[in-house]
Amino acid sequence: MINKPPGQMTWRPPGASEPILHLRLSPYEPWRYYKEFPEYVLPDPPTFSDGYATFIALLKQKWQVL
């Protein structure tokens, strides 16, 4: 993972029906599916929810959860 300033994460951005991890690098950007940020994506173990490993890693880097 690349060490950049912390961004924001959410599991259900406005208008989404399914809880899937979305990211944005600043509050002024639109939410984007986490796999659109390959520099941050980590593989999930088989029993984890899609995006959970990435979520935990970014949380440790002080990303904000909304």
N, CA, C and O atoms as CSV, one atom per row, in Angstrom:
chain,resi,resn,atom,element,x,y,z
A,1,MET,N,N,0.828,-1.191,0.000
A,1,MET,CA,C,0.000,0.000,0.000
A,1,MET,C,C,0.870,1.252,0.000
A,1,MET,O,O,1.956,1.271,0.580
A,2,ILE,N,N,0.391,2.257,-0.638
A,2,ILE,CA,C,1.094,3.531,-0.708
A,2,ILE,C,C,0.693,4.367,0.504
A,2,ILE,O,O,-0.471,4.382,0.904
A,3,ASN,N,N,1.669,5.059,1.081
A,3,ASN,CA,C,1.395,5.881,2.255
A,3,ASN,C,C,1.048,7.300,1.799
A,3,ASN,O,O,1.941,8.094,1.503
A,4,LYS,N,N,-0.247,7.617,1.742
A,4,LYS,CA,C,-0.738,8.943,1.343
A,4,LYS,C,C,-1.551,9.511,2.499
A,4,LYS,O,O,-1.864,8.781,3.439
A,5,PRO,N,N,-1.900,10.800,2.454
A,5,PRO,CA,C,-2.749,11.356,3.512
A,5,PRO,C,C,-4.056,10.565,3.603
A,5,PRO,O,O,-4.567,10.097,2.586
A,6,PRO,N,N,-4.597,10.414,4.814
A,6,PRO,CA,C,-5.817,9.635,4.992
A,6,PRO,C,C,-7.002,10.212,4.225
A,6,PRO,O,O,-7.147,11.426,4.088
A,7,GLY,N,N,-7.828,9.324,3.737
A,7,GLY,CA,C,-9.057,9.701,3.057
A,7,GLY,C,C,-10.262,9.298,3.889
A,7,GLY,O,O,-10.189,9.249,5.117
A,8,GLN,N,N,-11.362,9.012,3.226
A,8,GLN,CA,C,-12.598,8.636,3.889
A,8,GLN,C,C,-13.115,7.317,3.319
A,8,GLN,O,O,-12.898,7.001,2.150
A,9,MET,N,N,-13.804,6.553,4.171
A,9,MET,CA,C,-14.376,5.267,3.773
A,9,MET,C,C,-15.829,5.208,4.219
A,9,MET,O,O,-16.209,5.806,5.225
A,10,THR,N,N,-16.626,4.485,3.461
A,10,THR,CA,C,-18.000,4.201,3.867
A,10,THR,C,C,-18.401,2.862,3.264
A,10,THR,O,O,-17.908,2.467,2.207
A,11,TRP,N,N,-19.294,2.179,3.948
A,11,TRP,CA,C,-19.800,0.906,3.437
A,11,TRP,C,C,-21.062,1.091,2.603
A,11,TRP,O,O,-21.417,0.207,1.823
A,12,ARG,N,N,-21.730,2.200,2.749
A,12,ARG,CA,C,-22.975,2.409,1.999
A,12,ARG,C,C,-23.096,3.899,1.658
A,12,ARG,O,O,-23.696,4.666,2.410
A,13,PRO,N,N,-22.522,4.300,0.523
A,13,PRO,CA,C,-22.647,5.711,0.139
A,13,PRO,C,C,-24.100,6.034,-0.223
A,13,PRO,O,O,-24.885,5.120,-0.474
A,14,PRO,N,N,-24.464,7.302,-0.253
A,14,PRO,CA,C,-25.833,7.680,-0.606
A,14,PRO,C,C,-26.262,7.042,-1.929
A,14,PRO,O,O,-25.536,7.089,-2.922
A,15,GLY,N,N,-27.440,6.455,-1.920
A,15,GLY,CA,C,-27.984,5.836,-3.119
A,15,GLY,C,C,-27.622,4.374,-3.307
A,15,GLY,O,O,-28.174,3.715,-4.188
A,16,ALA,N,N,-26.706,3.849,-2.499
A,16,ALA,CA,C,-26.310,2.444,-2.630
A,16,ALA,C,C,-27.288,1.552,-1.869
A,16,ALA,O,O,-27.762,1.906,-0.789
A,17,SER,N,N,-27.576,0.402,-2.445
A,17,SER,CA,C,-28.490,-0.527,-1.766
A,17,SER,C,C,-27.732,-1.634,-1.041
A,17,SER,O,O,-28.248,-2.210,-0.084
A,18,GLU,N,N,-26.526,-1.934,-1.480
A,18,GLU,CA,C,-25.713,-2.977,-0.861
A,18,GLU,C,C,-24.545,-2.368,-0.095
A,18,GLU,O,O,-23.962,-1.382,-0.545
A,19,PRO,N,N,-24.193,-2.941,1.057
A,19,PRO,CA,C,-23.033,-2.445,1.805
A,19,PRO,C,C,-21.721,-2.939,1.178
A,19,PRO,O,O,-21.293,-4.069,1.414
A,20,ILE,N,N,-21.102,-2.081,0.388
A,20,ILE,CA,C,-19.829,-2.383,-0.271
A,20,ILE,C,C,-18.889,-1.215,0.003
A,20,ILE,O,O,-19.297,-0.055,-0.057
A,21,LEU,N,N,-17.645,-1.522,0.301
A,21,LEU,CA,C,-16.677,-0.487,0.654
A,21,LEU,C,C,-16.461,0.498,-0.493
A,21,LEU,O,O,-16.213,0.108,-1.634
A,22,HIS,N,N,-16.564,1.788,-0.159
A,22,HIS,CA,C,-16.293,2.879,-1.092
A,22,HIS,C,C,-15.297,3.831,-0.431
A,22,HIS,O,O,-15.275,3.985,0.791
A,23,LEU,N,N,-14.481,4.460,-1.261
A,23,LEU,CA,C,-13.436,5.363,-0.777
A,23,LEU,C,C,-13.499,6.693,-1.509
A,23,LEU,O,O,-14.044,6.802,-2.607
A,24,ARG,N,N,-12.931,7.687,-0.873
A,24,ARG,CA,C,-12.647,8.958,-1.538
A,24,ARG,C,C,-11.458,9.583,-0.829
A,24,ARG,O,O,-11.261,9.391,0.371
A,25,LEU,N,N,-10.673,10.328,-1.584
A,25,LEU,CA,C,-9.450,10.899,-1.041
A,25,LEU,C,C,-9.676,12.235,-0.363
A,25,LEU,O,O,-8.843,12.680,0.426
A,26,SER,N,N,-10.801,12.885,-0.664
A,26,SER,CA,C,-11.153,14.140,0.015
A,26,SER,C,C,-12.672,14.231,0.102
A,26,SER,O,O,-13.376,13.562,-0.655
A,27,PRO,N,N,-13.186,15.054,1.021
A,27,PRO,CA,C,-14.636,15.185,1.175
A,27,PRO,C,C,-15.329,15.796,-0.038
A,27,PRO,O,O,-16.555,15.751,-0.135
A,28,TYR,N,N,-14.570,16.360,-0.954
A,28,TYR,CA,C,-15.148,17.037,-2.115
A,28,TYR,C,C,-15.255,16.118,-3.337
A,28,TYR,O,O,-15.800,16.516,-4.366
A,29,GLU,N,N,-14.743,14.905,-3.227
A,29,GLU,CA,C,-14.794,13.948,-4.327
A,29,GLU,C,C,-16.006,13.037,-4.175
A,29,GLU,O,O,-16.512,12.861,-3.067
A,30,PRO,N,N,-16.473,12.461,-5.271
A,30,PRO,CA,C,-17.561,11.478,-5.168
A,30,PRO,C,C,-17.017,10.154,-4.614
A,30,PRO,O,O,-15.825,9.863,-4.725
A,31,TRP,N,N,-17.906,9.367,-4.023
A,31,TRP,CA,C,-17.524,8.035,-3.548
A,31,TRP,C,C,-17.243,7.152,-4.750
A,31,TRP,O,O,-17.933,7.224,-5.766
A,32,ARG,N,N,-16.198,6.298,-4.617
A,32,ARG,CA,C,-15.859,5.350,-5.675
A,32,ARG,C,C,-15.643,3.967,-5.058
A,32,ARG,O,O,-15.149,3.841,-3.937
A,33,TYR,N,N,-16.018,2.948,-5.802
A,33,TYR,CA,C,-15.832,1.570,-5.393
A,33,TYR,C,C,-14.363,1.349,-5.039
A,33,TYR,O,O,-13.473,1.791,-5.766
A,34,TYR,N,N,-14.112,0.669,-3.930
A,34,TYR,CA,C,-12.741,0.573,-3.426
A,34,TYR,C,C,-11.761,-0.070,-4.411
A,34,TYR,O,O,-10.574,0.254,-4.381
A,35,LYS,N,N,-12.220,-0.962,-5.273
A,35,LYS,CA,C,-11.312,-1.603,-6.226
A,35,LYS,C,C,-10.862,-0.650,-7.338
A,35,LYS,O,O,-10.008,-1.010,-8.149
A,36,GLU,N,N,-11.428,0.562,-7.385
A,36,GLU,CA,C,-10.952,1.586,-8.315
A,36,GLU,C,C,-9.678,2.250,-7.790
A,36,GLU,O,O,-9.102,3.114,-8.453
A,37,PHE,N,N,-9.244,1.843,-6.599
A,37,PHE,CA,C,-8.014,2.343,-5.979
A,37,PHE,C,C,-7.053,1.158,-5.796
A,37,PHE,O,O,-6.830,0.726,-4.665
A,38,PRO,N,N,-6.483,0.630,-6.882
A,38,PRO,CA,C,-5.647,-0.576,-6.760
A,38,PRO,C,C,-4.456,-0.407,-5.818
A,38,PRO,O,O,-3.934,-1.390,-5.294
A,39,GLU,N,N,-4.032,0.823,-5.606
A,39,GLU,CA,C,-2.902,1.057,-4.697
A,39,GLU,C,C,-3.261,0.781,-3.241
A,39,GLU,O,O,-2.365,0.672,-2.405
A,40,TYR,N,N,-4.541,0.666,-2.918
A,40,TYR,CA,C,-4.988,0.411,-1.549
A,40,TYR,C,C,-5.581,-0.984,-1.342
A,40,TYR,O,O,-5.658,-1.457,-0.208
A,41,VAL,N,N,-5.995,-1.640,-2.406
A,41,VAL,CA,C,-6.723,-2.913,-2.287
A,41,VAL,C,C,-5.830,-4.027,-1.759
A,41,VAL,O,O,-4.716,-4.240,-2.238
A,42,LEU,N,N,-6.353,-4.732,-0.756
A,42,LEU,CA,C,-5.703,-5.920,-0.226
A,42,LEU,C,C,-6.623,-7.117,-0.473
A,42,LEU,O,O,-7.846,-6.972,-0.464
A,43,PRO,N,N,-6.042,-8.292,-0.694
A,43,PRO,CA,C,-6.889,-9.473,-0.895
A,43,PRO,C,C,-7.575,-9.865,0.409
A,43,PRO,O,O,-6.988,-9.782,1.487
A,44,ASP,N,N,-8.818,-10.290,0.287
A,44,ASP,CA,C,-9.585,-10.726,1.450
A,44,ASP,C,C,-9.456,-12.236,1.627
A,44,ASP,O,O,-9.533,-12.982,0.651
A,45,PRO,N,N,-9.261,-12.695,2.866
A,45,PRO,CA,C,-9.322,-14.138,3.114
A,45,PRO,C,C,-10.715,-14.658,2.743
A,45,PRO,O,O,-11.671,-13.883,2.725
A,46,PRO,N,N,-10.844,-15.944,2.449
A,46,PRO,CA,C,-12.121,-16.507,1.984
A,46,PRO,C,C,-13.321,-16.226,2.897
A,46,PRO,O,O,-14.441,-16.104,2.400
A,47,THR,N,N,-13.125,-16.124,4.187
A,47,THR,CA,C,-14.263,-15.933,5.092
A,47,THR,C,C,-14.583,-14.464,5.368
A,47,THR,O,O,-15.539,-14.170,6.085
A,48,PHE,N,N,-13.809,-13.547,4.818
A,48,PHE,CA,C,-14.028,-12.118,5.057
A,48,PHE,C,C,-15.020,-11.537,4.054
A,48,PHE,O,O,-15.176,-12.064,2.953
A,49,SER,N,N,-15.686,-10.457,4.434
A,49,SER,CA,C,-16.528,-9.702,3.508
A,49,SER,C,C,-15.633,-9.011,2.479
A,49,SER,O,O,-14.484,-8.679,2.773
A,50,ASP,N,N,-16.156,-8.798,1.285
A,50,ASP,CA,C,-15.413,-8.145,0.220
A,50,ASP,C,C,-15.024,-6.729,0.648
A,50,ASP,O,O,-15.894,-5.900,0.916
A,51,GLY,N,N,-13.733,-6.453,0.711
A,51,GLY,CA,C,-13.239,-5.134,1.095
A,51,GLY,C,C,-12.815,-5.016,2.546
A,51,GLY,O,O,-12.252,-3.995,2.941
A,52,TYR,N,N,-13.075,-6.047,3.353
A,52,TYR,CA,C,-12.801,-5.933,4.793
A,52,TYR,C,C,-11.311,-5.780,5.094
A,52,TYR,O,O,-10.940,-4.972,5.945
A,53,ALA,N,N,-10.453,-6.538,4.416
A,53,ALA,CA,C,-9.004,-6.420,4.659
A,53,ALA,C,C,-8.513,-5.016,4.310
A,53,ALA,O,O,-7.681,-4.451,5.020
A,54,THR,N,N,-9.025,-4.458,3.225
A,54,THR,CA,C,-8.671,-3.096,2.833
A,54,THR,C,C,-9.167,-2.103,3.874
A,54,THR,O,O,-8.445,-1.180,4.248
A,55,PHE,N,N,-10.390,-2.289,4.340
A,55,PHE,CA,C,-10.975,-1.421,5.363
A,55,PHE,C,C,-10.099,-1.390,6.622
A,55,PHE,O,O,-9.786,-0.316,7.136
A,56,ILE,N,N,-9.707,-2.563,7.113
A,56,ILE,CA,C,-8.887,-2.643,8.335
A,56,ILE,C,C,-7.536,-1.965,8.126
A,56,ILE,O,O,-7.064,-1.238,9.000
A,57,ALA,N,N,-6.914,-2.199,6.974
A,57,ALA,CA,C,-5.607,-1.583,6.701
A,57,ALA,C,C,-5.712,-0.061,6.649
A,57,ALA,O,O,-4.857,0.639,7.190
A,58,LEU,N,N,-6.755,0.451,6.001
A,58,LEU,CA,C,-6.920,1.905,5.914
A,58,LEU,C,C,-7.310,2.503,7.258
A,58,LEU,O,O,-6.922,3.629,7.571
A,59,LEU,N,N,-8.056,1.780,8.038
A,59,LEU,CA,C,-8.416,2.235,9.381
A,59,LEU,C,C,-7.145,2.414,10.226
A,59,LEU,O,O,-7.035,3.376,10.987
A,60,LYS,N,N,-6.210,1.508,10.091
A,60,LYS,CA,C,-4.927,1.611,10.810
A,60,LYS,C,C,-4.110,2.799,10.337
A,60,LYS,O,O,-3.258,3.304,11.068
A,61,GLN,N,N,-4.370,3.252,9.102
A,61,GLN,CA,C,-3.678,4.433,8.559
A,61,GLN,C,C,-4.446,5.718,8.861
A,61,GLN,O,O,-4.147,6.776,8.309
A,62,LYS,N,N,-5.436,5.611,9.743
A,62,LYS,CA,C,-6.201,6.759,10.223
A,62,LYS,C,C,-7.192,7.321,9.218
A,62,LYS,O,O,-7.534,8.502,9.287
A,63,TRP,N,N,-7.670,6.481,8.264
A,63,TRP,CA,C,-8.720,6.928,7.373
A,63,TRP,C,C,-10.001,7.133,8.185
A,63,TRP,O,O,-10.240,6.431,9.168
A,64,GLN,N,N,-10.797,8.071,7.779
A,64,GLN,CA,C,-12.038,8.398,8.467
A,64,GLN,C,C,-13.158,7.493,7.966
A,64,GLN,O,O,-13.302,7.274,6.764
A,65,VAL,N,N,-13.955,6.967,8.909
A,65,VAL,CA,C,-15.109,6.125,8.563
A,65,VAL,C,C,-16.372,6.976,8.674
A,65,VAL,O,O,-16.629,7.587,9.712
A,66,LEU,N,N,-17.148,7.011,7.610
A,66,LEU,CA,C,-18.404,7.762,7.607
A,66,LEU,C,C,-19.552,6.808,7.395
A,66,LEU,O,O,-20.707,7.230,7.357
